[in-house]
Amino acid sequence: MKLTFLGHACFHLQTEQGEILFDPYLTGNPQASITAEQVTADALLVSHGHGDHLGDGIEISKRLDIPIVAAFELALYCEKQGANTHAMHIGGDYTFPFGWVKLTPAWHGSSVEENGEIIYTGQPAGFLVQSGGKTAYFAGDTGLFGDMKLLGDMYDIDVAMLPIGGNFVMGIEDAARAAKMLRAKTVIPMHYNTFPLIKQDPQEFAQRLQALRIDCPILASGESVEI
């Protein structure tokens, strides 16, 4: 499993089974190391409708003719915009050619803004993905919640992608507690330093995880890690 950070909360995951793009916010992303026109994938996994997560998803779906995998209401919105979609919901799982996907809870919101109006796009989500013999957990935008321990009990998580930016999502202290409950072998921080409001020191997070004996590579946009 090769995981490449593309800035903010966007990751490219590649295994021998296929390629996945999480939360494809590239256009307008000051951390982006690649353009929406350059990415390749077999599917887009979109955690919620906010612009810094849905991002270029609809355009990429149309260009590559690949599905947006998302909670039902967000998938329905994307479908109405002409995208290819696969609707799921919290707790549901499905096996795709590129791997197995399960939607997990995320404590956040989900909407898109259109012509000055807010359109609700259902329940935000995280994703568990099993592909190439490895298990990845993408938390999406979320606060800390107790069922992260249940996820750690149920699944042998090789890598977890956790937000640490605070304000809208978990901060460093809560994200470190989440990492402990999930018992992931490797944890990669995301959703920080893109904007002043979510400025954090990832080295502080890595030090907290080092004390828990959890590997925590801090990836610059465009950098990859092999799991």
Secondary structure as UniProt FT lines:
FT   STRAND          2..5
FT   TURN            8..9
FT   STRAND          11..15
FT   TURN            16..17
FT   STRAND          18..22
FT   TURN            27..28
FT   TURN            30..31
FT   TURN            36..38
FT   STRAND          43..45
FT   HELIX           51..54
FT   TURN            55..56
FT   HELIX           57..64
FT   STRAND          67..71
FT   HELIX           72..80
FT   TURN            81..82
FT   STRAND          84..88
FT   TURN            90..91
FT   STRAND          93..96
FT   TURN            97..98
FT   STRAND          99..105
FT   STRAND          111..114
FT   TURN            115..116
FT   STRAND          117..120
FT   STRAND          125..131
FT   TURN            132..133
FT   STRAND          134..138
FT   HELIX           147..154
FT   STRAND          159..163
FT   TURN            167..168
FT   HELIX           172..182
FT   STRAND          186..190
FT   HELIX           196..198
FT   HELIX           202..211
FT   TURN            212..213
FT   TURN            221..222
FT   STRAND          224..226
//
